[in-house]
Amino acid sequence: MPKMKTHKGVAKRVRVTRKGKVLVSRPGRRHLLSGKSGKNRRRLRRKKLLAPADAKRMKRLLGLI
């Protein structure tokens, strides 16, 4: 069976930590930021930890499982 190819679209959007957790950026940070509060903008800077079921799917697309 051939090797599994990395899904490049997912590879650009997702980061996997050393312990295997999957981090993604939060949506809503691209534009229209002047209408959002500073507190909300600061919160959007932080990465989000994916749920285990979604993380498993992303790892499969990355070829880690």
Backbone as JSON, one array per atom type, in Angstrom:
{
  "sequence": "MPKMKTHKGVAKRVRVTRKGKVLVSRPGRRHLLSGKSGKNRRRLRRKKLLAPADAKRMKRLLGLI",
  "N": [[0.84, -1.18, 0.0], [0.55, 2.28, -0.82], [2.27, 5.19, 0.52], [0.64, 7.46, 2.78], [-0.53, 10.62, 1.8], [0.14, 13.93, 2.99], [-2.41, 16.17, 3.88], [-2.4, 19.18, 2.57], [-3.88, 21.51, 2.95], [-4.9, 21.22, 5.52], [-2.52, 21.01, 6.92], [-1.52, 23.59, 6.84], [-3.18, 24.94, 8.55], [-3.3, 23.8, 11.05], [-1.74, 22.84, 14.12], [0.25, 20.42, 15.72], [0.91, 19.44, 18.98], [3.68, 18.35, 21.1], [2.69, 16.43, 22.77], [0.63, 15.47, 21.31], [-1.72, 16.89, 21.08], [-4.1, 18.91, 19.29], [-3.91, 22.07, 17.85], [-5.64, 24.97, 16.78], [-6.28, 28.08, 15.03], [-8.5, 30.64, 16.16], [-11.71, 31.4, 14.77], [-12.78, 34.49, 13.14], [-10.91, 36.52, 13.2], [-9.91, 37.84, 11.04], [-10.97, 40.17, 9.66], [-12.94, 43.21, 10.07], [-12.32, 44.04, 12.67], [-12.44, 46.35, 14.14], [-14.95, 46.64, 15.14], [-15.08, 44.87, 17.18], [-14.53, 44.18, 20.65], [-11.64, 45.06, 22.64], [-10.98, 43.14, 24.5], [-12.15, 40.88, 23.42], [-10.69, 40.69, 21.03], [-8.13, 40.13, 21.99], [-8.61, 37.64, 23.09], [-9.1, 36.2, 20.79], [-6.58, 35.93, 19.75], [-5.39, 33.79, 20.99], [-4.72, 30.28, 20.66], [-6.88, 27.5, 19.87], [-7.86, 24.5, 21.41], [-8.57, 21.49, 19.86], [-11.47, 19.36, 19.93], [-11.4, 15.9, 21.0], [-12.5, 14.08, 19.03], [-12.48, 15.61, 16.66], [-9.78, 16.2, 16.57], [-8.67, 13.71, 16.09], [-9.57, 13.24, 13.49], [-8.22, 15.29, 12.11], [-5.56, 14.54, 12.53], [-5.51, 12.19, 11.08], [-5.8, 13.19, 8.49], [-3.4, 14.47, 8.32], [-1.69, 12.39, 8.23], [-0.72, 11.17, 10.48], [-1.87, 9.15, 11.87]],
  "CA": [[0.0, 0.0, 0.0], [1.41, 3.47, -0.87], [2.28, 6.09, 1.68], [-0.45, 8.43, 2.87], [-0.06, 11.98, 1.57], [-0.32, 14.96, 3.92], [-3.41, 17.1, 3.35], [-1.7, 20.45, 2.73], [-4.8, 22.52, 3.47], [-4.97, 21.04, 6.97], [-1.18, 21.25, 7.46], [-1.32, 25.03, 6.97], [-4.11, 25.51, 9.53], [-3.31, 23.02, 12.28], [-0.45, 22.52, 14.71], [0.17, 19.32, 16.66], [1.89, 19.6, 20.05], [4.49, 17.16, 21.35], [1.86, 15.41, 23.43], [-0.36, 14.98, 20.36], [-2.93, 17.71, 21.05], [-4.2, 19.65, 18.03], [-4.23, 23.48, 18.06], [-6.07, 25.72, 15.6], [-6.6, 29.48, 15.29], [-9.93, 30.89, 16.34], [-12.29, 32.16, 13.66], [-13.25, 35.84, 13.44], [-9.75, 37.38, 13.45], [-9.4, 38.3, 9.75], [-11.35, 41.54, 9.32], [-13.99, 43.81, 10.9], [-11.85, 43.98, 14.05], [-12.73, 47.6, 14.85], [-16.24, 46.48, 15.8], [-14.95, 43.92, 18.3], [-13.89, 44.78, 21.82], [-10.24, 44.69, 22.82], [-10.95, 41.87, 25.24], [-12.48, 39.82, 22.45], [-9.56, 40.56, 20.09], [-7.05, 39.44, 22.71], [-9.02, 36.24, 23.22], [-8.99, 35.59, 19.47], [-5.16, 35.66, 19.47], [-5.0, 32.5, 21.55], [-5.08, 29.1, 19.89], [-7.96, 26.7, 20.43], [-7.6, 23.06, 21.45], [-9.68, 20.79, 19.22], [-12.09, 18.23, 20.63], [-10.73, 14.65, 20.64], [-12.99, 13.5, 17.79], [-11.98, 16.44, 15.56], [-8.33, 16.05, 16.55], [-8.37, 12.43, 15.44], [-9.8, 13.42, 12.06], [-7.14, 16.13, 11.58], [-4.33, 13.73, 12.53], [-5.62, 11.25, 9.96], [-5.53, 13.96, 7.28], [-1.97, 14.8, 8.31], [-0.92, 11.17, 8.06], [-0.1, 10.81, 11.76], [-2.52, 7.94, 12.41]],
  "C": [[0.89, 1.25, 0.0], [1.3, 4.31, 0.39], [1.09, 7.04, 1.61], [0.11, 9.84, 2.66], [-0.65, 12.93, 2.61], [-1.33, 15.85, 3.21], [-2.88, 18.5, 3.62], [-2.59, 21.55, 3.27], [-4.9, 22.45, 4.97], [-3.62, 21.38, 7.59], [-0.92, 22.73, 7.67], [-2.14, 25.63, 8.11], [-4.01, 24.91, 10.92], [-1.9, 22.82, 12.79], [-0.64, 21.41, 15.73], [1.28, 19.49, 17.69], [2.67, 18.31, 20.24], [3.68, 16.04, 21.99], [0.73, 14.92, 22.54], [-1.66, 15.76, 20.36], [-2.91, 18.56, 19.79], [-4.68, 21.07, 18.33], [-4.62, 24.13, 16.74], [-6.32, 27.17, 16.01], [-8.1, 29.64, 15.41], [-10.48, 31.68, 15.15], [-12.7, 33.56, 14.1], [-12.13, 36.83, 13.64], [-9.24, 38.03, 12.16], [-9.72, 39.77, 9.47], [-12.51, 41.97, 10.22], [-13.61, 43.8, 12.38], [-12.19, 45.24, 14.84], [-14.07, 47.5, 15.59], [-16.2, 45.55, 16.99], [-14.22, 44.6, 19.45], [-12.45, 44.3, 21.93], [-10.1, 43.37, 23.55], [-11.19, 40.7, 24.31], [-11.32, 39.6, 21.48], [-8.39, 39.85, 20.74], [-7.36, 37.96, 22.83], [-8.85, 35.5, 21.89], [-7.54, 35.28, 19.09], [-4.76, 34.27, 19.92], [-5.48, 31.36, 20.66], [-6.16, 28.31, 20.63], [-7.58, 25.23, 20.35], [-8.81, 22.35, 20.84], [-10.2, 19.66, 20.1], [-11.44, 16.94, 20.16], [-11.19, 14.05, 19.32], [-12.47, 14.27, 16.58], [-10.47, 16.29, 15.43], [-7.93, 14.77, 15.84], [-8.52, 12.54, 13.93], [-8.66, 14.24, 11.42], [-5.83, 15.35, 11.51], [-4.34, 12.72, 11.37], [-5.31, 11.96, 8.64], [-4.06, 14.32, 7.17], [-1.09, 13.57, 8.14], [-0.22, 10.73, 9.32], [-0.71, 9.56, 12.37], [-2.51, 6.88, 11.32]]
}
